[in-house]
């Protein structure tokens, strides 16, 4: 691929290698021209490193290629290391002549190896001619590192190239055609390393477009693992259009030497192998036989005890694992062994045949490893295997049954334990000690339900025991814990039975006691209630305030009270009996320690209350006795007062009556003149006034009666009120009667009525006073008028009635009658006469003035008139005029007779 290689043809200085002029065409060495600077740099680095890789074996090295070889010492040393031969002893002097001498010794040695050194002289080397020095080193490299390479029919440079091509052939992205640009991407180096030491490079990761990485990878790995120093610079190779061929060849030759050493050894070994092959193969076959036989017998020896082990496992899982292991043995482990046994027999036969053919003695296996031994051992294995699977399956079946039973046992036991949980505590509860009778009955019902529930669980307990028994018979591995649990359940079951019985008895006993107490409570209530009512009634009666008005009444109360007192002993007996019931309850409570859970449900009455009320009754009886005695005394006193009052009232009452009648007769009968009557009446008046002290005395007695709150008196029909009214009437009547007589006298005298006329009026009046009340009613009066010759219509009678009865009482008194009769007969002042009199005072005017009235009349009469006259409104009126006419009419009432 080197089409742009600028050939430098001036004149050729060749160092030819004697008979075989190797690589002549490529090795132009131009003395006059300077090297391409890039190539010079590459060669300098590469050759320095190459020299050092050998010098280090002698414990030294060079820093500067044209300086460090100038005295010829290190040059001689290098050649000794490379060739493995001694050179002539160097000269130790420091002079130029010594140096030239040493360099020449080196050049002579090179020439002695069949290399013709053309145009390389010692002086130039001593003078440090770089180009000359590099040329010399290249000559050494060619002779000692490249010339001896032979691959198939080619050698030296071509040999090296062919080796590179062969080794990199499998790598698609590597194509080695020369020692310059074919190596620029670095993959060639990496491929060589990877081909021989694949573990050193991850070739798959390398990329053609990343030469720096590839080159550095190869250089680093070669230095670290292959002991090939870094002789090239990656940057130089990448940046140079065409890398220096000599540098690359030098470096690649190091790879060849590193790797081809192995190949030489292999070739030598192969030759020996061919010789030894037959013997070795036979020995190998014998050895293989022995080993195979040993391994197989060992495997059989190990396997038989495993197959003969018939100790069952505890769990299904473990047995199934055994079955699994056995299946693996049959499917995976045994088939190769069958294969091996067969192979062993084949190998044995083949070996014996080969030995026979190569005239060697027959093979005799060591003790116990004969083919027959192996067959016998194998027979034993088959025998052991025979019953194993069947045993496994039976065991699995047994465990399955056991697992099922054990699970069933656990489930039933768990259910049962869950049910019994807390039952013992429940049965040992002392709740009945504080329960009421109704609560006890509820507890009994609940307990009965529990008993039937308990009975229902009997079955399960029996099942649990049966399962445990079966597990024992089938030799269940965990039987001890099953048995322990079963025992716990059975013991607890017995305990529950005992506790149930105990609770049942306790509940029934408590019920009986509470029923007894309940009966007693009921009896107490039935008897205490009426007794309590009786006491409350008695207390009410004993405290009852009584109002009596007679001795008989108080005696009645006393008798009743005595009868009540007579019943007290009987009542006390009842009280004792009731308290006895209560004490009986208390005794039961004390003896049997039952809880009284509250109070008597049938009554709120308690013994304290009964006793308290009884004491109250006992206290009230004497108080009542005292009250009755006091009341009796009071009633006796009252009776005395009543009689005292009655005795007087019974005298005074009739006396007043008599007097009234007598007065009435006097005024009606008209004995003698009016003056006689008057005298007579005045005497009466006097005797009545003298009677007053008796009335006062009676008032005093009446006051005593009232203060004693006496409201009735059977000893008299007269009450004080009667007497008072009678007395007042008597006083009024006498006064009025005297007044009437006086008025009659006035009337008689004013009208000039004679005594006879008066007597006639009285006679008529008395005649028509039909009801004898000293009055005539309207009808009587009408009859009287008619008898006197009046003839009048209804209107006229009404007018007359309004005169005689101005108060509209419908009654006509004797006085009114006389007035009326005398008016009819005599002539009296009239309104007209009065009017005429006013007219005189008024100086004949139709009205009068206030001043005129004040002048003519006394002051009070004048003011009376002024106050009552209305203003005059006639045509001749003047201010202050008063109407005397209507005033006069008014004086005689509304109407004028």
VENZI-V506302 format. One record per pair of residues at least 12 apart in sequence whose ideal C-beta (glycine too) atoms are under 8 Angstrom apart, sorted by the first residue. I is the first residue (numbers start at 1). GAP is how many residues later the second one is. If there is no record, write none. Layout:
i = [I/I]
gap = [GAP/GAP]
This chain:
i = [1/1/1/1/1/2/2/2/2/4/4/5/7/8/8/8/9/10/10/10/12/12/13/13/13/13/13/14/14/14/14/15/15/15/15/15/15/15/15/16/16/17/17/17/17/17/18/18/18/19/22/22/22/22/22/23/23/23/26/26/27/29/29/29/31/31/31/34/35/35/36/38/38/38/39/39/39/39/40/40/40/41/42/42/42/42/42/42/42/42/43/43/43/43/43/44/44/44/45/45/45/45/45/46/46/46/46/46/46/46/47/47/47/47/47/47/47/48/48/48/49/49/49/50/50/50/50/50/50/50/50/51/51/51/52/53/53/53/53/54/54/54/55/55/55/55/57/58/58/58/60/60/62/65/65/65/65/66/66/66/66/66/67/69/69/69/69/70/70/70/70/70/70/71/71/71/71/71/72/72/72/72/72/72/72/72/72/72/72/72/73/73/75/75/75/75/76/76/76/76/76/78/79/79/79/79/82/82/83/83/83/87/87/87/88/90/90/96/99/100/100/100/103/103/103/104/107/107/107/110/110/110/110/113/113/114/115/115/115/117/117/120/120/120/120/138/138/141/141/141/141/142/145/145/145/145/146/146/146/149/149/149/149/151/151/157/157/160/160/160/160/161/161/161/163/163/164/164/164/164/167/167/167/167/167/168/168/168/168/170/171/171/171/171/171/173/173/174/174/174/176/178/179/179/179/179/180/180/180/180/180/181/181/183/183/183/183/184/184/184/184/185/185/185/186/186/186/186/186/186/186/186/186/186/187/187/187/189/189/189/189/189/189/190/190/190/190/190/191/192/192/192/193/193/193/193/193/196/196/197/197/200/200/201/201/201/211/211/211/212/212/212/215/215/215/215/216/219/219/222/222/222/226/226/227/228/228/228/228/231/231/231/231/232/232/232/278/281/282/282/282/282/282/285/285/285/285/285/286/286/288/289/289/289/289/289/289/289/290/290/290/292/292/292/292/293/293/293/293/294/295/296/296/296/296/296/296/297/297/297/297/297/299/300/300/300/300/301/303/303/303/304/304/304/307/307/307/307/308/310/310/312/312/312/313/313/314/314/315/315/315/316/316/316/316/319/319/319/319/320/322/323/323/323/323/326/326/326/341/341/344/344/345/348/348/348/351/398/401/402/402/402/405/405/405/405/405/406/406/406/406/408/409/409/409/409/409/409/412/412/412/412/413/413/413/413/415/416/416/416/416/416/417/419/420/420/420/420/423/424/424/424/424/427/427/427/427/427/428/428/431/432/432/432/433/433/433/433/434/434/435/435/435/435/436/436/436/436/437/437/437/437/437/439/440/440/440/440/441/443/444/444/444/447/447/447/447/450/451/451/454/454/454/461/461/461/464/464/465/465/468/468/468/468/510/513/513/513/514/516/517/517/517/517/517/518/520/520/520/520/521/521/521/521/521/522/523/524/524/524/524/524/524/524/525/525/525/525/526/527/527/527/527/528/528/528/528/529/529/531/531/531/531/531/532/532/532/532/534/535/535/535/535/535/535/536/538/538/538/539/539/539/539/541/542/542/542/542/542/543/546/548/548/549/549/549/549/549/550/550/551/551/551/551/553/554/554/554/554/555/557/557/558/558/561/561/561/565/568/568/572/575/575/575/578/578/579/579/579/582/634/637/638/638/638/641/641/641/641/641/642/642/642/642/642/643/644/645/645/645/645/645/645/645/646/646/646/646/647/648/648/648/648/649/649/649/649/649/649/650/650/650/651/652/652/652/652/652/653/653/653/653/653/653/655/656/656/656/656/656/657/659/659/659/660/660/660/660/662/663/663/663/663/663/663/664/664/666/666/666/666/667/667/667/667/667/668/668/668/670/670/673/674/674/674/674/674/674/675/677/678/678/678/678/681/681/681/681/682/684/685/685/685/688/688/688/695/695/698/698/699/702/740/740/743/744/744/744/747/747/747/747/750/750/750/751/751/751/751/752/753/753/753/753/758/761/761/761/761/762/764/764/764/765/765/765/767/768/768/768/768/768/774/774/775/775/775/775/776/776/776/777/777/777/778/778/778/778/780/781/781/781/781/782/784/785/785/799/800/803/803/804/804/804/804/823/830/830/830/831/831/831/831/831/832/834/834/834/835/835/835/835/838/838/838/838/839/841/841/841/842/845/846/846/846/846/847/847/847/847/847/847/847/847/847/848/848/848/848/849/849/849/849/850/850/850/853/853/853/854/865/865/865/866/868/868/869/869/869/869/870/870/870/870/871]
gap = [176/177/179/180/181/176/178/179/240/237/238/237/21/20/22/25/19/20/22/23/16/17/16/17/18/105/106/13/15/102/104/12/14/100/101/102/103/105/124/100/102/97/98/99/126/130/96/97/98/95/120/125/133/134/135/119/133/134/131/219/115/89/90/106/88/100/101/97/96/99/208/198/202/206/201/205/207/208/90/91/94/195/190/191/194/195/198/201/202/205/91/95/201/203/204/21/86/90/186/187/188/191/202/185/186/198/200/201/204/205/18/87/90/91/94/200/203/14/16/17/180/181/182/87/91/95/179/181/200/201/204/14/27/86/177/175/176/178/201/24/27/28/19/22/23/26/24/19/22/23/14/17/12/65/68/69/72/62/63/64/67/68/61/34/56/64/67/29/33/55/56/57/58/23/27/28/31/55/18/27/28/29/30/31/32/33/34/50/53/54/17/29/27/28/31/50/14/26/29/30/33/62/27/30/31/61/58/62/26/30/61/18/19/22/17/12/15/30/27/22/23/26/19/22/23/18/13/15/29/26/29/30/33/30/31/29/24/27/28/19/22/12/15/16/19/108/112/105/108/109/112/14/105/108/109/112/14/103/107/14/104/107/111/12/15/22/92/89/92/93/96/15/17/18/93/97/12/24/28/88/24/25/28/29/92/20/23/24/27/25/16/20/23/24/32/14/35/13/14/17/12/67/66/69/70/73/62/63/64/65/68/61/62/54/60/65/69/27/53/54/59/23/26/29/25/26/27/28/29/30/31/32/48/51/19/21/27/25/26/29/30/33/66/13/16/24/27/28/12/60/63/67/25/28/29/33/62/63/66/28/29/21/25/16/17/20/23/26/27/22/23/26/17/19/22/23/18/13/15/32/33/36/29/32/31/23/26/27/30/16/19/20/23/15/16/19/80/73/69/72/73/76/78/62/65/66/69/78/65/77/59/55/58/59/62/74/76/80/75/76/79/48/51/52/55/51/72/76/81/75/45/41/44/45/48/78/81/71/72/76/77/80/38/77/78/80/81/76/26/78/81/76/77/80/74/77/78/81/76/78/81/83/86/87/82/86/163/164/84/88/162/80/83/84/87/73/76/77/80/76/70/66/69/70/73/62/63/66/33/37/27/30/26/15/17/23/12/76/73/69/72/74/62/65/66/69/71/65/70/72/76/59/55/58/59/62/73/77/48/51/52/55/51/72/73/76/45/41/44/45/48/73/72/38/69/72/73/76/73/68/71/72/75/69/72/73/75/76/71/75/12/74/75/78/77/160/161/162/161/163/75/79/160/162/78/161/162/165/74/77/78/80/81/158/67/70/71/74/70/64/63/64/67/53/56/57/60/50/49/53/42/43/46/28/29/32/22/25/21/25/14/15/17/18/84/75/79/81/80/72/68/71/72/77/79/83/61/64/65/68/64/79/80/81/82/80/58/54/57/58/61/76/78/79/75/77/78/80/76/47/50/51/54/50/75/77/82/74/76/40/43/44/47/79/73/77/78/81/37/36/75/78/79/81/82/77/26/79/82/74/77/78/81/23/75/78/79/81/82/77/85/83/87/86/89/161/162/163/85/89/81/84/85/88/82/74/77/78/81/77/71/74/70/74/63/64/67/56/49/53/42/35/36/39/29/32/28/31/32/25/74/71/67/70/72/60/63/64/67/69/63/68/71/72/73/72/57/53/56/57/60/68/70/71/67/69/70/72/68/46/49/50/53/49/67/69/70/71/74/65/66/68/43/42/43/46/66/71/63/64/65/69/70/73/36/67/70/71/73/74/69/25/29/71/66/69/70/73/22/18/21/67/70/71/74/69/110/14/15/18/71/14/70/73/74/107/94/98/106/89/92/82/67/70/71/74/81/84/70/64/60/63/64/67/53/56/57/60/56/50/49/50/53/42/43/46/28/32/22/25/21/18/74/75/72/14/71/74/68/71/72/75/72/76/78/71/74/75/77/74/65/69/72/73/60/53/56/57/60/52/20/23/24/19/49/52/17/12/13/15/16/19/39/40/36/37/38/39/35/36/41/33/34/35/23/27/32/34/32/20/23/31/36/15/33/12/15/96/20/17/94/12/13/15/16/74/62/66/67/57/58/60/61/65/56/54/57/58/49/50/53/54/46/47/49/50/45/12/15/16/42/31/26/28/30/39/25/27/29/30/31/34/35/36/37/21/33/34/36/29/31/32/33/16/30/32/12/13/29/12/17/19/22/16/19/22/13/14/15/18/12/13/16/17/12]
